[in-house]
Amino acid sequence: MFANLQEKYLAEEVGIDHADGLITRREALRRLGMMGFNAVAASSILAACAQDAEEKTPASPTPAAAEPTALPTGAEGAVAAEDITFQGPTSTLIAAYAPAEDPKGAVLVIHENRGLTDHFKSVVGRLARDGYSGLALDLVSEEGGTAELGDDAAAMAALNGASPERFVADMKAALGELERRNPGAKLGIVGFCFGGAQVWSMVQDGDARLAAAAPFYGTPPEPADFSNSQAAVLAVYGALDARVNATRPAAEAALKAANLTHKILVYEGADHAFFNDTGQRYVADAATKAYQELIAWYNEHLA
């Protein structure tokens, strides 16, 4: 039914959002239709995700991060992000950029399946507040950008229509833009949901410029092979996110096989997308702790 892992992931995101009551059946069918699924295929996806939701049980959590001792995940004191453009491999790329006053490092931020929303502009501002210049790349730049598409479903359809190879090439160009704006800084990457999967793809790509990577509830490539990478990986999961947690053993095995420095965090009581404070699955306590762990990771591997 699915052309590739990317299409499968995006379609299941729609199905799970419907199963969890976040969108109506009509909206789910509309989104799947825009992704190219006919009515029969779309209904099958929704039925399968509904069954998975009924059978979902919490994953066994690893110990949660320590209580936060620094700034919370909220945007208080965040640096204002500016909209920028720069040249990519095949088109002009759109991004939001927030410079740290005295950068300890620089971080590329990759958004969820709804594109470059204000939430991710806030994330780069928080990183800049805490010492890391942040650049959030719009992965649908070639289609005109998230703002021009103007609709969650349109952004998802655009992501589905692009190749994984294009995303990697655009992310590598974004790393180059970060280097240009922050000479000599070590580079990191963080991504969420669909963006978390893109972070795993960059770890698999093995770009030598990446010193640290943090996929939040993202699915790794199949098969996962991180042997070309030197990045220190912080992988973050929600214990209730059964679909993505099913891929965690493969990711962990690949990290160990590549002998990469890594840490895996699983937050009890948190589901997929728990970090997004504009979403319906937001869990403030888990998000705050995960952000604190993220900054600590960058302080260790980028600063």
Protein Blocks (a to p, Z undefined) as FASTA:
>chain_A
ZZblklmmmmmmmmmmmmnopacfklmmmmmmmnopafklmmmmmmmmmmmmmmpccddd
dddddddfbdcfbfghiacddddddddfkbccdddddddfbacbdcdddddfkojafklm
mmmmmmmmnopacddddfklmnnpjklnopaklmmmmmmmpcfklmmmmmmmmmmmmmmm
mghiacddddehjlmmmmmmmmmnopaklmbdcdehiaddddddfklpcbdcdddddfkl
mmlmmmmmmmmmmmmmnopacdddddehiaehklmmkbfkbcfklmmmmmmmmmmmmmmm
mZZ
